[in-house]
Amino acid sequence: MRIKRSNYLKILVLITFLIPLFAQISNIKPSTAFEEFSYLPQNPLVPNSCTIFTVNISDTVFFGNSEDYYLEGTYMWLSPSQVIATPTGYLTAYGGVGFGFKYNDNPADGYVQGGMNDQGLCVDGNGLPELPMNYHPERASPYTGVLAQILVECSNVSEVIDWFLSHNLGHVWSCQLHFADALGDAVVVSVGIEGEFNFTRKLSSHYLVSTNFNLVNYANGWYPCSRYTAASIMLAAITSEVDLTVDACRDVLSAVHQEGVYATKYSNVFDPINLKIHIYYNHNFNQRVSLDLRDELSKVHPGGEDVIQEMGIYYKEQSIVSLFTENPPIVPMYTIVILISSIAALSLIFALSGRKRSSLI
């Protein structure tokens, strides 16, 4: 069977058309690596329905979080270590990265929702209904947002617990905060029925999960939670350090992602030992941007591009979507398989059509 040269040229033209086409198709639907939980029932009544976990085996530690909210403007803020003024004097602040929302004309704009500092301390929060909390005027008051101040001042989970026990945070509380450090220690801070902070530690298990029910008061929040169950089952199935990878954490985040009003706007996997940041945008788990926190902080200087200086602190602000514009997607393996199969089919069609025409002559 012979194929004319003109047919080969047609195939080459088709290849140049199909490659960008399949590259676009590959990014339309998120990864569904864990099919049993890959599309959980959506609960429009659960605001800020974030899923957070810490997992560690031996010398490997990961902190995963998803930011599920109705706002659109998502940003990353990079602040190097620097001397800052506080009500009690000057402090050498830890450097770090924070994630959150901005330019939405919303009270949440500009507040750090989660992040990691250069000591490997990681944090994110789960939204809960308000609870009354005991007021402690004898304790210190925060001088900025709670998460931002903790990332500036604390290096590990033990210091975080001490920080909460020494600060007055008002009369009401409407979240629980999940922290992890480079040693693999983790804690979820939430308010108990007695109105004081309680600390749920990662003790007997190699993982700790928090979603949108209070771990010390199930009546506060939305229990039971399918996202909590799904994440716990998947993390429990990771039993060796070899299997504990960024991709394994990505699969958990993919399984618990949300759509609808409170859709997953971004997801992160932090590596607090190596200070690596892995970001997924708009619940698309086929594309990842990975950053080295040390490298990113070293690029931030007063007066630099996109660097903001306010209240005696300088930091770089960057929209999350721009990270993905600068890092175009890599065509996944299954797209390449489809492409090769299509080329083979087209080659056969051209060959058969050429044979048919020659038989008619």
LUMPA-13477 format. One record per residue (C-alpha): residue in three letters; y, z, x; residue number from 1. Coordinates in pm, whole numbers, plus 50000, padded with zeros to 5 digits. Example, Ala and Ser with C-alpha at 12.3 -4.5 7.8 and 13.67 -1.06 7.14 Angstrom:
BEGIN
{fivo=ALA	north=49550	up=50780	east=51230	nuvo=1}
{fivo=SER	north=49894	up=50714	east=51367	nuvo=2}
END
This chain:
BEGIN
{fivo=MET	north=50000	up=50000	east=50000	nuvo=1}
{fivo=ARG	north=50336	up=49894	east=50149	nuvo=2}
{fivo=ILE	north=50679	up=50024	east=50060	nuvo=3}
{fivo=LYS	north=50978	up=49802	east=50128	nuvo=4}
{fivo=ARG	north=51255	up=49922	east=50355	nuvo=5}
{fivo=SER	north=51499	up=49908	east=50063	nuvo=6}
{fivo=ASN	north=51288	up=50168	east=49884	nuvo=7}
{fivo=TYR	north=51307	up=50399	east=50183	nuvo=8}
{fivo=LEU	north=51684	up=50365	east=50172	nuvo=9}
{fivo=LYS	north=51681	up=50457	east=49805	nuvo=10}
{fivo=ILE	north=51475	up=50766	east=49882	nuvo=11}
{fivo=LEU	north=51717	up=50873	east=50155	nuvo=12}
{fivo=VAL	north=52008	up=50836	east=49914	nuvo=13}
{fivo=LEU	north=51823	up=51049	east=49661	nuvo=14}
{fivo=ILE	north=51753	up=51316	east=49925	nuvo=15}
{fivo=THR	north=52122	up=51348	east=50008	nuvo=16}
{fivo=PHE	north=52190	up=51392	east=49636	nuvo=17}
{fivo=LEU	north=51908	up=51638	east=49568	nuvo=18}
{fivo=ILE	north=51973	up=51883	east=49853	nuvo=19}
{fivo=PRO	north=52313	up=52008	east=49726	nuvo=20}
{fivo=LEU	north=52187	up=51988	east=49367	nuvo=21}
{fivo=PHE	north=51894	up=52222	east=49433	nuvo=22}
{fivo=ALA	north=52114	up=52449	east=49643	nuvo=23}
{fivo=GLN	north=52335	up=52498	east=49339	nuvo=24}
{fivo=ILE	north=52040	up=52546	east=49103	nuvo=25}
{fivo=SER	north=51889	up=52812	east=49330	nuvo=26}
{fivo=ASN	north=52189	up=53040	east=49278	nuvo=27}
{fivo=ILE	north=52205	up=53029	east=48899	nuvo=28}
{fivo=LYS	north=51936	up=53285	east=48823	nuvo=29}
{fivo=PRO	north=51891	up=53619	east=49001	nuvo=30}
{fivo=SER	north=51573	up=53704	east=49188	nuvo=31}
{fivo=THR	north=51298	up=53855	east=48972	nuvo=32}
{fivo=ALA	north=51062	up=53976	east=49240	nuvo=33}
{fivo=PHE	north=50929	up=54262	east=49027	nuvo=34}
{fivo=GLU	north=50857	up=54084	east=48701	nuvo=35}
{fivo=GLU	north=50753	up=54390	east=48500	nuvo=36}
{fivo=PHE	north=51103	up=54535	east=48517	nuvo=37}
{fivo=SER	north=51314	up=54236	east=48615	nuvo=38}
{fivo=TYR	north=51501	up=54222	east=48286	nuvo=39}
{fivo=LEU	north=51535	up=54568	east=48134	nuvo=40}
{fivo=PRO	north=51660	up=54612	east=47777	nuvo=41}
{fivo=GLN	north=52038	up=54628	east=47784	nuvo=42}
{fivo=ASN	north=52200	up=54938	east=47638	nuvo=43}
{fivo=PRO	north=52564	up=54861	east=47551	nuvo=44}
{fivo=LEU	north=52623	up=55232	east=47480	nuvo=45}
{fivo=VAL	north=52574	up=55337	east=47845	nuvo=46}
{fivo=PRO	north=52908	up=55297	east=48025	nuvo=47}
{fivo=ASN	north=52914	up=55273	east=48403	nuvo=48}
{fivo=SER	north=52534	up=55250	east=48399	nuvo=49}
{fivo=CYS	north=52481	up=55254	east=48774	nuvo=50}
{fivo=THR	north=52148	up=55304	east=48949	nuvo=51}
{fivo=ILE	north=52144	up=55483	east=49286	nuvo=52}
{fivo=PHE	north=51859	up=55574	east=49522	nuvo=53}
{fivo=THR	north=51788	up=55710	east=49867	nuvo=54}
{fivo=VAL	north=51458	up=55623	east=50033	nuvo=55}
{fivo=ASN	north=51332	up=55708	east=50380	nuvo=56}
{fivo=ILE	north=51005	up=55696	east=50570	nuvo=57}
{fivo=SER	north=50993	up=55812	east=50931	nuvo=58}
{fivo=ASP	north=51295	up=55665	east=51114	nuvo=59}
{fivo=THR	north=51402	up=55423	east=50838	nuvo=60}
{fivo=VAL	north=51661	up=55523	east=50577	nuvo=61}
{fivo=PHE	north=51822	up=55315	east=50304	nuvo=62}
{fivo=PHE	north=52072	up=55394	east=50033	nuvo=63}
{fivo=GLY	north=52088	up=55153	east=49740	nuvo=64}
{fivo=ASN	north=52338	up=55135	east=49457	nuvo=65}
{fivo=SER	north=52446	up=54905	east=49178	nuvo=66}
{fivo=GLU	north=52795	up=54909	east=49027	nuvo=67}
{fivo=ASP	north=52761	up=54838	east=48654	nuvo=68}
{fivo=TYR	north=53098	up=54821	east=48482	nuvo=69}
{fivo=TYR	north=53319	up=54608	east=48259	nuvo=70}
{fivo=LEU	north=53598	up=54541	east=48512	nuvo=71}
{fivo=GLU	north=53603	up=54222	east=48720	nuvo=72}
{fivo=GLY	north=53825	up=54269	east=49026	nuvo=73}
{fivo=THR	north=53587	up=54410	east=49290	nuvo=74}
{fivo=TYR	north=53712	up=54501	east=49637	nuvo=75}
{fivo=MET	north=53604	up=54641	east=49972	nuvo=76}
{fivo=TRP	north=53831	up=54866	east=50180	nuvo=77}
{fivo=LEU	north=53777	up=54918	east=50554	nuvo=78}
{fivo=SER	north=53950	up=55213	east=50717	nuvo=79}
{fivo=PRO	north=53896	up=55287	east=51089	nuvo=80}
{fivo=SER	north=53895	up=55640	east=51228	nuvo=81}
{fivo=GLN	north=54257	up=55756	east=51257	nuvo=82}
{fivo=VAL	north=54472	up=56068	east=51251	nuvo=83}
{fivo=ILE	north=54596	up=56145	east=50901	nuvo=84}
{fivo=ALA	north=54824	up=56410	east=50757	nuvo=85}
{fivo=THR	north=54675	up=56657	east=50505	nuvo=86}
{fivo=PRO	north=54828	up=56957	east=50324	nuvo=87}
{fivo=THR	north=54671	up=57184	east=50588	nuvo=88}
{fivo=GLY	north=54766	up=56980	east=50895	nuvo=89}
{fivo=TYR	north=54654	up=56672	east=51082	nuvo=90}
{fivo=LEU	north=54294	up=56553	east=51074	nuvo=91}
{fivo=THR	north=54103	up=56289	east=51268	nuvo=92}
{fivo=ALA	north=53945	up=56103	east=50977	nuvo=93}
{fivo=TYR	north=53608	up=55934	east=50997	nuvo=94}
{fivo=GLY	north=53620	up=55559	east=50960	nuvo=95}
{fivo=GLY	north=53431	up=55390	east=50680	nuvo=96}
{fivo=VAL	north=53404	up=55138	east=50400	nuvo=97}
{fivo=GLY	north=53472	up=55195	east=50033	nuvo=98}
{fivo=PHE	north=53394	up=54977	east=49734	nuvo=99}
{fivo=GLY	north=53564	up=54968	east=49395	nuvo=100}
{fivo=PHE	north=53795	up=54786	east=49156	nuvo=101}
{fivo=LYS	north=54157	up=54672	east=49179	nuvo=102}
{fivo=TYR	north=54419	up=54454	east=49008	nuvo=103}
{fivo=ASN	north=54269	up=54505	east=48662	nuvo=104}
{fivo=ASP	north=54562	up=54708	east=48525	nuvo=105}
{fivo=ASN	north=54314	up=54989	east=48472	nuvo=106}
{fivo=PRO	north=54315	up=55360	east=48573	nuvo=107}
{fivo=ALA	north=54001	up=55298	east=48784	nuvo=108}
{fivo=ASP	north=54189	up=55054	east=49008	nuvo=109}
{fivo=GLY	north=54208	up=55155	east=49373	nuvo=110}
{fivo=TYR	north=53962	up=55446	east=49353	nuvo=111}
{fivo=VAL	north=53662	up=55445	east=49583	nuvo=112}
{fivo=GLN	north=53348	up=55418	east=49367	nuvo=113}
{fivo=GLY	north=53109	up=55436	east=49661	nuvo=114}
{fivo=GLY	north=53076	up=55363	east=50030	nuvo=115}
{fivo=MET	north=52959	up=55469	east=50375	nuvo=116}
{fivo=ASN	north=53143	up=55623	east=50670	nuvo=117}
{fivo=ASP	north=53089	up=55571	east=51042	nuvo=118}
{fivo=GLN	north=52871	up=55884	east=51057	nuvo=119}
{fivo=GLY	north=52621	up=55729	east=50815	nuvo=120}
{fivo=LEU	north=52719	up=55937	east=50511	nuvo=121}
{fivo=CYS	north=52667	up=55728	east=50195	nuvo=122}
{fivo=VAL	north=52783	up=55794	east=49839	nuvo=123}
{fivo=ASP	north=52799	up=55647	east=49492	nuvo=124}
{fivo=GLY	north=52834	up=55791	east=49142	nuvo=125}
{fivo=ASN	north=52671	up=55775	east=48796	nuvo=126}
{fivo=GLY	north=52891	up=55797	east=48488	nuvo=127}
{fivo=LEU	north=52813	up=56080	east=48241	nuvo=128}
{fivo=PRO	north=52975	up=56223	east=47928	nuvo=129}
{fivo=GLU	north=53233	up=56492	east=48004	nuvo=130}
{fivo=LEU	north=53119	up=56848	east=48058	nuvo=131}
{fivo=PRO	north=53339	up=57159	east=48079	nuvo=132}
{fivo=MET	north=53355	up=57305	east=48429	nuvo=133}
{fivo=ASN	north=53464	up=57642	east=48558	nuvo=134}
{fivo=TYR	north=53811	up=57641	east=48710	nuvo=135}
{fivo=HIS	north=53844	up=57786	east=49061	nuvo=136}
{fivo=PRO	north=54212	up=57829	east=49154	nuvo=137}
{fivo=GLU	north=54113	up=58026	east=49463	nuvo=138}
{fivo=ARG	north=53963	up=57714	east=49619	nuvo=139}
{fivo=ALA	north=54133	up=57419	east=49789	nuvo=140}
{fivo=SER	north=54241	up=57122	east=49578	nuvo=141}
{fivo=PRO	north=54167	up=56762	east=49684	nuvo=142}
{fivo=TYR	north=54462	up=56576	east=49836	nuvo=143}
{fivo=THR	north=54323	up=56231	east=49742	nuvo=144}
{fivo=GLY	north=54030	up=56084	east=49548	nuvo=145}
{fivo=VAL	north=53717	up=56299	east=49577	nuvo=146}
{fivo=LEU	north=53489	up=56032	east=49726	nuvo=147}
{fivo=ALA	north=53756	up=55902	east=49963	nuvo=148}
{fivo=GLN	north=53825	up=56256	east=50091	nuvo=149}
{fivo=ILE	north=53457	up=56336	east=50140	nuvo=150}
{fivo=LEU	north=53399	up=56016	east=50338	nuvo=151}
{fivo=VAL	north=53699	up=56104	east=50555	nuvo=152}
{fivo=GLU	north=53592	up=56464	east=50621	nuvo=153}
{fivo=CYS	north=53211	up=56496	east=50597	nuvo=154}
{fivo=SER	north=52934	up=56358	east=50819	nuvo=155}
{fivo=ASN	north=52616	up=56476	east=50644	nuvo=156}
{fivo=VAL	north=52471	up=56615	east=50322	nuvo=157}
{fivo=SER	north=52500	up=56980	east=50428	nuvo=158}
{fivo=GLU	north=52874	up=56937	east=50486	nuvo=159}
{fivo=VAL	north=52906	up=56768	east=50145	nuvo=160}
{fivo=ILE	north=52749	up=57069	east=49971	nuvo=161}
{fivo=ASP	north=52984	up=57304	east=50156	nuvo=162}
{fivo=TRP	north=53278	up=57083	east=50053	nuvo=163}
{fivo=PHE	north=53195	up=57110	east=49682	nuvo=164}
{fivo=LEU	north=53150	up=57487	east=49707	nuvo=165}
{fivo=SER	north=53495	up=57522	east=49864	nuvo=166}
{fivo=HIS	north=53705	up=57294	east=49638	nuvo=167}
{fivo=ASN	north=53852	up=57326	east=49291	nuvo=168}
{fivo=LEU	north=53791	up=57008	east=49093	nuvo=169}
{fivo=GLY	north=53938	up=57099	east=48759	nuvo=170}
{fivo=HIS	north=53819	up=57190	east=48410	nuvo=171}
{fivo=VAL	north=53595	up=56891	east=48325	nuvo=172}
{fivo=TRP	north=53351	up=56663	east=48506	nuvo=173}
{fivo=SER	north=53216	up=56327	east=48389	nuvo=174}
{fivo=CYS	north=52976	up=56202	east=48654	nuvo=175}
{fivo=GLN	north=52713	up=56297	east=48908	nuvo=176}
{fivo=LEU	north=52749	up=56199	east=49273	nuvo=177}
{fivo=HIS	north=52462	up=56086	east=49495	nuvo=178}
{fivo=PHE	north=52493	up=56135	east=49873	nuvo=179}
{fivo=ALA	north=52265	up=56048	east=50165	nuvo=180}
{fivo=ASP	north=52298	up=56069	east=50542	nuvo=181}
{fivo=ALA	north=52151	up=55918	east=50858	nuvo=182}
{fivo=LEU	north=51886	up=56192	east=50879	nuvo=183}
{fivo=GLY	north=51739	up=56085	east=50546	nuvo=184}
{fivo=ASP	north=51870	up=56391	east=50366	nuvo=185}
{fivo=ALA	north=51999	up=56331	east=50014	nuvo=186}
{fivo=VAL	north=52153	up=56527	east=49729	nuvo=187}
{fivo=VAL	north=52277	up=56459	east=49376	nuvo=188}
{fivo=VAL	north=52574	up=56677	east=49278	nuvo=189}
{fivo=SER	north=52611	up=56746	east=48906	nuvo=190}
{fivo=VAL	north=52746	up=57016	east=48676	nuvo=191}
{fivo=GLY	north=52497	up=57256	east=48517	nuvo=192}
{fivo=ILE	north=52516	up=57419	east=48175	nuvo=193}
{fivo=GLU	north=52679	up=57723	east=48338	nuvo=194}
{fivo=GLY	north=52977	up=57508	east=48444	nuvo=195}
{fivo=GLU	north=52911	up=57513	east=48818	nuvo=196}
{fivo=PHE	north=52802	up=57243	east=49062	nuvo=197}
{fivo=ASN	north=52426	up=57211	east=49107	nuvo=198}
{fivo=PHE	north=52257	up=57031	east=49397	nuvo=199}
{fivo=THR	north=51936	up=56832	east=49348	nuvo=200}
{fivo=ARG	north=51784	up=56774	east=49693	nuvo=201}
{fivo=LYS	north=51531	up=56519	east=49813	nuvo=202}
{fivo=LEU	north=51263	up=56761	east=49928	nuvo=203}
{fivo=SER	north=50896	up=56679	east=49856	nuvo=204}
{fivo=SER	north=50931	up=56304	east=49797	nuvo=205}
{fivo=HIS	north=51042	up=56018	east=50022	nuvo=206}
{fivo=TYR	north=51295	up=55902	east=49763	nuvo=207}
{fivo=LEU	north=51558	up=56032	east=49521	nuvo=208}
{fivo=VAL	north=51687	up=55838	east=49219	nuvo=209}
{fivo=SER	north=51982	up=55899	east=48989	nuvo=210}
{fivo=THR	north=52099	up=55703	east=48686	nuvo=211}
{fivo=ASN	north=52293	up=55806	east=48377	nuvo=212}
{fivo=PHE	north=52142	up=56137	east=48280	nuvo=213}
{fivo=ASN	north=52228	up=56467	east=48445	nuvo=214}
{fivo=LEU	north=51942	up=56567	east=48674	nuvo=215}
{fivo=VAL	north=51995	up=56937	east=48596	nuvo=216}
{fivo=ASN	north=52083	up=56898	east=48226	nuvo=217}
{fivo=TYR	north=51905	up=56607	east=48056	nuvo=218}
{fivo=ALA	north=52110	up=56656	east=47737	nuvo=219}
{fivo=ASN	north=52415	up=56540	east=47933	nuvo=220}
{fivo=GLY	north=52370	up=56163	east=47945	nuvo=221}
{fivo=TRP	north=52118	up=55905	east=47835	nuvo=222}
{fivo=TYR	north=51762	up=56028	east=47878	nuvo=223}
{fivo=PRO	north=51503	up=55880	east=47905	nuvo=224}
{fivo=CYS	north=51625	up=55593	east=48121	nuvo=225}
{fivo=SER	north=51423	up=55276	east=48182	nuvo=226}
{fivo=ARG	north=51618	up=55204	east=48502	nuvo=227}
{fivo=TYR	north=51528	up=55547	east=48641	nuvo=228}
{fivo=THR	north=51160	up=55486	east=48558	nuvo=229}
{fivo=ALA	north=51156	up=55136	east=48707	nuvo=230}
{fivo=ALA	north=51327	up=55239	east=49032	nuvo=231}
{fivo=SER	north=51102	up=55544	east=49071	nuvo=232}
{fivo=ILE	north=50782	up=55343	east=49023	nuvo=233}
{fivo=MET	north=50889	up=55078	east=49274	nuvo=234}
{fivo=LEU	north=51005	up=55329	east=49537	nuvo=235}
{fivo=ALA	north=50687	up=55535	east=49498	nuvo=236}
{fivo=ALA	north=50487	up=55218	east=49573	nuvo=237}
{fivo=ILE	north=50655	up=55189	east=49916	nuvo=238}
{fivo=THR	north=50426	up=55407	east=50127	nuvo=239}
{fivo=SER	north=50475	up=55284	east=50485	nuvo=240}
{fivo=GLU	north=50771	up=55228	east=50712	nuvo=241}
{fivo=VAL	north=50667	up=54864	east=50757	nuvo=242}
{fivo=ASP	north=50709	up=54805	east=50383	nuvo=243}
{fivo=LEU	north=51044	up=54985	east=50366	nuvo=244}
{fivo=THR	north=51285	up=54696	east=50419	nuvo=245}
{fivo=VAL	north=51618	up=54568	east=50295	nuvo=246}
{fivo=ASP	north=51430	up=54314	east=50083	nuvo=247}
{fivo=ALA	north=51221	up=54590	east=49924	nuvo=248}
{fivo=CYS	north=51542	up=54773	east=49830	nuvo=249}
{fivo=ARG	north=51690	up=54448	east=49701	nuvo=250}
{fivo=ASP	north=51389	up=54407	east=49472	nuvo=251}
{fivo=VAL	north=51454	up=54751	east=49324	nuvo=252}
{fivo=LEU	north=51820	up=54667	east=49262	nuvo=253}
{fivo=SER	north=51721	up=54333	east=49110	nuvo=254}
{fivo=ALA	north=51475	up=54506	east=48878	nuvo=255}
{fivo=VAL	north=51738	up=54747	east=48742	nuvo=256}
{fivo=HIS	north=52034	up=54512	east=48726	nuvo=257}
{fivo=GLN	north=52237	up=54501	east=48404	nuvo=258}
{fivo=GLU	north=52389	up=54217	east=48206	nuvo=259}
{fivo=GLY	north=52625	up=54209	east=47911	nuvo=260}
{fivo=VAL	north=52941	up=54422	east=47883	nuvo=261}
{fivo=TYR	north=52847	up=54666	east=48159	nuvo=262}
{fivo=ALA	north=52698	up=54405	east=48390	nuvo=263}
{fivo=THR	north=52615	up=54468	east=48755	nuvo=264}
{fivo=LYS	north=52926	up=54355	east=48941	nuvo=265}
{fivo=TYR	north=52791	up=54422	east=49290	nuvo=266}
{fivo=SER	north=52497	up=54596	east=49456	nuvo=267}
{fivo=ASN	north=52470	up=54744	east=49805	nuvo=268}
{fivo=VAL	north=52197	up=54845	east=50045	nuvo=269}
{fivo=PHE	north=52335	up=55072	east=50318	nuvo=270}
{fivo=ASP	north=52148	up=55142	east=50641	nuvo=271}
{fivo=PRO	north=52306	up=55472	east=50754	nuvo=272}
{fivo=ILE	north=52119	up=55483	east=51086	nuvo=273}
{fivo=ASN	north=52228	up=55141	east=51209	nuvo=274}
{fivo=LEU	north=52549	up=55133	east=50999	nuvo=275}
{fivo=LYS	north=52460	up=54802	east=50835	nuvo=276}
{fivo=ILE	north=52593	up=54696	east=50494	nuvo=277}
{fivo=HIS	north=52408	up=54448	east=50272	nuvo=278}
{fivo=ILE	north=52602	up=54325	east=49968	nuvo=279}
{fivo=TYR	north=52491	up=54131	east=49657	nuvo=280}
{fivo=TYR	north=52750	up=53998	east=49414	nuvo=281}
{fivo=ASN	north=52739	up=53964	east=49036	nuvo=282}
{fivo=HIS	north=52362	up=54041	east=49014	nuvo=283}
{fivo=ASN	north=52270	up=53734	east=49220	nuvo=284}
{fivo=PHE	north=51997	up=53863	east=49450	nuvo=285}
{fivo=ASN	north=51926	up=53525	east=49607	nuvo=286}
{fivo=GLN	north=52237	up=53555	east=49821	nuvo=287}
{fivo=ARG	north=52326	up=53842	east=50053	nuvo=288}
{fivo=VAL	north=52615	up=53912	east=50288	nuvo=289}
{fivo=SER	north=52529	up=54152	east=50572	nuvo=290}
{fivo=LEU	north=52794	up=54329	east=50778	nuvo=291}
{fivo=ASP	north=52796	up=54566	east=51075	nuvo=292}
{fivo=LEU	north=53029	up=54854	east=50988	nuvo=293}
{fivo=ARG	north=53125	up=54920	east=51351	nuvo=294}
{fivo=ASP	north=53216	up=54554	east=51407	nuvo=295}
{fivo=GLU	north=53417	up=54532	east=51086	nuvo=296}
{fivo=LEU	north=53613	up=54850	east=51159	nuvo=297}
{fivo=SER	north=53694	up=54732	east=51512	nuvo=298}
{fivo=LYS	north=53879	up=54432	east=51363	nuvo=299}
{fivo=VAL	north=54119	up=54643	east=51157	nuvo=300}
{fivo=HIS	north=54456	up=54719	east=51321	nuvo=301}
{fivo=PRO	north=54799	up=54811	east=51188	nuvo=302}
{fivo=GLY	north=54989	up=54494	east=51103	nuvo=303}
{fivo=GLY	north=54672	up=54283	east=51100	nuvo=304}
{fivo=GLU	north=54573	up=54028	east=50838	nuvo=305}
{fivo=ASP	north=54511	up=54184	east=50492	nuvo=306}
{fivo=VAL	north=54583	up=54529	east=50638	nuvo=307}
{fivo=ILE	north=54771	up=54767	east=50408	nuvo=308}
{fivo=GLN	north=54956	up=55075	east=50526	nuvo=309}
{fivo=GLU	north=55039	up=55342	east=50269	nuvo=310}
{fivo=MET	north=55058	up=55722	east=50255	nuvo=311}
{fivo=GLY	north=55012	up=55737	east=50632	nuvo=312}
{fivo=ILE	north=54678	up=55549	east=50631	nuvo=313}
{fivo=TYR	north=54605	up=55190	east=50721	nuvo=314}
{fivo=TYR	north=54309	up=54992	east=50591	nuvo=315}
{fivo=LYS	north=54195	up=54637	east=50528	nuvo=316}
{fivo=GLU	north=54144	up=54517	east=50174	nuvo=317}
{fivo=GLN	north=53912	up=54227	east=50090	nuvo=318}
{fivo=SER	north=53778	up=54100	east=49760	nuvo=319}
{fivo=ILE	north=53400	up=54099	east=49741	nuvo=320}
{fivo=VAL	north=53387	up=53748	east=49601	nuvo=321}
{fivo=SER	north=53570	up=53618	east=49912	nuvo=322}
{fivo=LEU	north=53283	up=53744	east=50131	nuvo=323}
{fivo=PHE	north=53051	up=53506	east=49953	nuvo=324}
{fivo=THR	north=53297	up=53217	east=49968	nuvo=325}
{fivo=GLU	north=53303	up=53258	east=50347	nuvo=326}
{fivo=ASN	north=52921	up=53278	east=50363	nuvo=327}
{fivo=PRO	north=52771	up=52985	east=50169	nuvo=328}
{fivo=PRO	north=52419	up=53038	east=50031	nuvo=329}
{fivo=ILE	north=52104	up=52950	east=50221	nuvo=330}
{fivo=VAL	north=51863	up=52731	east=50028	nuvo=331}
{fivo=PRO	north=51557	up=52947	east=49940	nuvo=332}
{fivo=MET	north=51203	up=52840	east=50028	nuvo=333}
{fivo=TYR	north=51104	up=52766	east=49669	nuvo=334}
{fivo=THR	north=51394	up=52520	east=49643	nuvo=335}
{fivo=ILE	north=51269	up=52338	east=49953	nuvo=336}
{fivo=VAL	north=50920	up=52316	east=49801	nuvo=337}
{fivo=ILE	north=51065	up=52165	east=49482	nuvo=338}
{fivo=LEU	north=51269	up=51922	east=49689	nuvo=339}
{fivo=ILE	north=50971	up=51804	east=49893	nuvo=340}
{fivo=SER	north=50760	up=51767	east=49580	nuvo=341}
{fivo=SER	north=51034	up=51561	east=49414	nuvo=342}
{fivo=ILE	north=51063	up=51333	east=49717	nuvo=343}
{fivo=ALA	north=50686	up=51281	east=49720	nuvo=344}
{fivo=ALA	north=50687	up=51196	east=49349	nuvo=345}
{fivo=LEU	north=50977	up=50955	east=49388	nuvo=346}
{fivo=SER	north=50808	up=50786	east=49683	nuvo=347}
{fivo=LEU	north=50497	up=50731	east=49474	nuvo=348}
{fivo=ILE	north=50703	up=50591	east=49185	nuvo=349}
{fivo=PHE	north=50880	up=50344	east=49414	nuvo=350}
{fivo=ALA	north=50553	up=50240	east=49575	nuvo=351}
{fivo=LEU	north=50381	up=50182	east=49241	nuvo=352}
{fivo=SER	north=50680	up=49997	east=49098	nuvo=353}
{fivo=GLY	north=50689	up=49771	east=49405	nuvo=354}
{fivo=ARG	north=50315	up=49706	east=49376	nuvo=355}
{fivo=LYS	north=50350	up=49622	east=49008	nuvo=356}
{fivo=ARG	north=50628	up=49371	east=49074	nuvo=357}
{fivo=SER	north=50425	up=49202	east=49349	nuvo=358}
{fivo=SER	north=50124	up=49169	east=49119	nuvo=359}
{fivo=LEU	north=50337	up=48987	east=48862	nuvo=360}
{fivo=ILE	north=50457	up=48726	east=49110	nuvo=361}
END
